[in-house]
Every structure is written in structure tokens, then in C-alpha cells.
Amino acid sequence: MLVSNSRYLHGWYPRPNAKEKSEEKETKPKNVLPSRDYQAEMELATADDCPPPPAPFNHRIVSIKQAILSSCYTVCQHEVLGGGRFGQVHKCVEMTSGLRLAAKIIKVKAPKDRDEVKNEINVMNQLNHVNLIQLYDAFECKNDLTLIMEYLDGGELFDRITDESYHLTELDAIMFTKQICEGIYYLHQQYILHLDLKPENILCVSRTGNQIKIIDFGLARRYKPREKLKVNFGTPEFLAPEVVNYDFVSFPTDMWSVGVITYMLLSGLSPFLGESDAETMNYIVNCNWEFDTETFDQVSEDAKDFISRLLVKEKSCRLSAGQCLKHEWLVNLPIKAQKYKVRLKSQVLLQRYMAQKKWKKHFYVVTAANRLRKYQLLTLKPS
């Protein structure tokens, strides 16, 4: 998302104290008007390419507590953050610290349901990455299990970008996709498959920045190469051919879903969506898709190449998460920012840092010169 740059232009320099002001006054340089090129650069919008903030707590290894949830947390029943097949997610607050968190309340009707939630906890205990939501606590009672997690208030990614006030550019899509790949790369390094990557499971950290985090590890599985894993679950539009065919799944299975999400980010269309689930899955197993001429007319060739290397029927031919991060479409963001006539927030912050360092250096030189001058005057005074 592009945001106005004006808020980054104030407060670049530290404010000197009264003593420093008086010492600087004698040799203070005259005001110099900024050049037209500098003014034009400052008027550019800023694309927020900074990484997401870490969770407001250290990574934890969580064990399920046999305790009453309300004795430790205040759950805001009227503030529903999301929901699905599992139940609902509510905003909550830890009583002792006042920390804002999210409570995922999962209805458990059978031992199988309980085992699935315990699997989700075990998976999340192994994940410590800024693009993956973090687990804080867990509670068990008779009819449900509650996971207490990091709170994000930006909403689902696709809800955000479909808002009428949001202007999505290809550069935004690049930054979103890169973060998804970074999260999946870490996940795969831990030998974990997500297996349910879809827009609903990607949340924005805030309502203004471009930072995202992957959520919902309820269907995630540990990948053991010697144990051939098959699954028969997922959301039809985002299923890889091997899932539809009930074949073995592995790391490329997640990468197919990344390809579908990227296609949707750039076009607003779902590449395999049919009139029914059966038709959708038929399109998937035959890898029957194409770039819509009208919607992809303004999309770069690098973006199309990126998608084409993921939506490949033979899973061994798909790009890995690591290869995606080296693909031409996801690298050289400063050059792409120039093309789209925006400034990367990381560049703005770095410039602010460098400007502050230069100001301090200049200030110390001026201060030293003033002190030297005062010393010379004192030594020249007749005794």
C-alpha cells in the first residue's frame, strides 16, 4: 500500500538542548532551500517494505493448561476477529500484564478433534519467525480448547486489498508475496508443511502497512521424507493436483498454493475456480489455467514467469520457497520502486538515520569549534 510520505518528514533531527543551541548560534549556517529534485523526491509516496514486528512476547513452548480461561484472561465476546470450521477468534486481554492477544476457541466433539488441536500446538511450538503468528498460551476444558495467540488488527489480506480506498500496485503484490515466501521458507526449513495456504490464512499486521503473517496451522503436518504423506483436506481452489489425486504431498504442495494466491493478488481472479467443486478440481488435476489477457495486460513478464514456475502439475518442477526468494520478480526492490515512482520505507528510514548521523557530526564539529574559539579568546585576554 502506498501511504503519504509527509509523516516521515518531521522530526528527522534531534532537538538540541538550550546549552547546545547557544553554543551553535555563533556559527549556525544559513538556511538553504532544498533543490527541486529533492522536493520532488520527498513528494513521492512511500511503500512500506519493512519486515513485520515480532510478537510482543518471547517465543514460548506452550503446554495445555487444565484451568479456567476466565481466571487469566478477559475474553471480549463481542469482538470477533475471525471464524471458520473450528469456531471463533476473539480479542482478549491478559489480566496480569494487560497484553492484548487473540483467543482461538475451538469446539472439540471427539478425541480426533482434540488430537488435531494438540498437533497445531506442537507445530506452533516449533515456529519462531516474524511472518508466522506466535502462540502464547493454551487452555483445555470439557467442550473446547482455546489457543491464546499474538494479536493482529489488520484483518485478512484480501479484505484489505479489496477495500475501495486501497490502491493495490504490483509493487505491493511483490512485497506481500515475498513475505509469504519468507514464512514458508522458514516453515519448510523446520520440515513442516502448512497444507492450507489461502487468502483467509494471511493476516495484515496493521491497517496501514504492508506487513503480513501466516496463520492457522490446524492442518499443518511434519514432513518425514521416508514416510509418504497423503492428505484429503483443504480448500478446493487452492488444492494442488497431488492433493486432489490423493498422491504424496511435500514442500512443493505449499508452493502451488503460493502460485494461486499470487495469481489472485495480481488479477483479482481465481485461476481454477469452476461452477462447482468438482469442476474446480477437474481444472486443477489437468492444470488447466491461463493468464487472462485483459487483467494481466499491465502485469510484468517477471510476475507471469514467477506464477508459471509454480502452477506446474509435476511437483518436482515447481520453484521452492528459497528459489522464489531469488526469482527476479522478488529481488531488487529499490529498482522496482523507482519504476513505480514510489519510495521504499526502508530507504526513508535509512535516510533518516544517515541524516541524523550527519547532523550530529556537524553539530559536534560546530560545538568543538565554538569551544576552541572561546578558549582562544580566554587565553588572549590580558591578565
Secondary structure as GFF3:
##gff-version 3
##sequence-region A 1 383
A	DSSP	beta_strand	2	3	.	.	.	ID=ss1
A	DSSP	three_ten_helix	6	8	.	.	.	ID=ss2
A	DSSP	alpha_helix	18	25	.	.	.	ID=ss3
A	DSSP	alpha_helix	36	42	.	.	.	ID=ss4
A	DSSP	beta_strand	45	47	.	.	.	ID=ss5
A	DSSP	three_ten_helix	69	71	.	.	.	ID=ss6
A	DSSP	beta_strand	73	83	.	.	.	ID=ss7
A	DSSP	beta_strand	87	94	.	.	.	ID=ss8
A	DSSP	beta_strand	100	107	.	.	.	ID=ss9
A	DSSP	alpha_helix	111	124	.	.	.	ID=ss10
A	DSSP	beta_strand	135	140	.	.	.	ID=ss11
A	DSSP	beta_strand	144	150	.	.	.	ID=ss12
A	DSSP	alpha_helix	157	161	.	.	.	ID=ss13
A	DSSP	alpha_helix	170	189	.	.	.	ID=ss14
A	DSSP	beta_strand	192	193	.	.	.	ID=ss15
A	DSSP	three_ten_helix	199	201	.	.	.	ID=ss16
A	DSSP	beta_strand	202	204	.	.	.	ID=ss17
A	DSSP	beta_strand	212	214	.	.	.	ID=ss18
A	DSSP	beta_strand	221	222	.	.	.	ID=ss19
A	DSSP	three_ten_helix	236	238	.	.	.	ID=ss20
A	DSSP	alpha_helix	241	244	.	.	.	ID=ss21
A	DSSP	alpha_helix	251	267	.	.	.	ID=ss22
A	DSSP	alpha_helix	277	285	.	.	.	ID=ss23
A	DSSP	alpha_helix	301	308	.	.	.	ID=ss24
A	DSSP	three_ten_helix	315	317	.	.	.	ID=ss25
A	DSSP	alpha_helix	321	326	.	.	.	ID=ss26
A	DSSP	three_ten_helix	328	330	.	.	.	ID=ss27
A	DSSP	alpha_helix	333	339	.	.	.	ID=ss28
A	DSSP	beta_strand	342	344	.	.	.	ID=ss29
A	DSSP	alpha_helix	345	380	.	.	.	ID=ss30
###
